[in-house]
């Protein structure tokens, strides 16, 4: 399993353990992709999650790799998701980041709600 997929699986387990309900993985709309999508029916919120995984800080913190262009792609994909899934049209949209640092067999996970 490649590093990105391994990070997504770790993030999925982490967020499900926090009580979040998975709706979709690796959702694509045109060329844009969102790693994980969750919902909270009680608060009527759909949460779009970008997962960034690194093995070292050579190129900075994982979250630092999310560029303006990447956020624009995530917004585009989120809009596409709502268009294709109209049951979420009245839901609030939230954009989170899960940053994972994997060093050897240990990993640290940081969940940033409303990241952008």
Secondary structure, 3 states (H helix, E strand, C coil): CCHHHHHHHHHHHHHHHCCCEEEEEEEEECCEEEEEEEEECCCCEEEEEEEEEECCCCCCCHHHHCCHHHHHHHHHHHHHHHHHCHHHCCCEEEEEEEEEEEECCEEEEEEECCCC
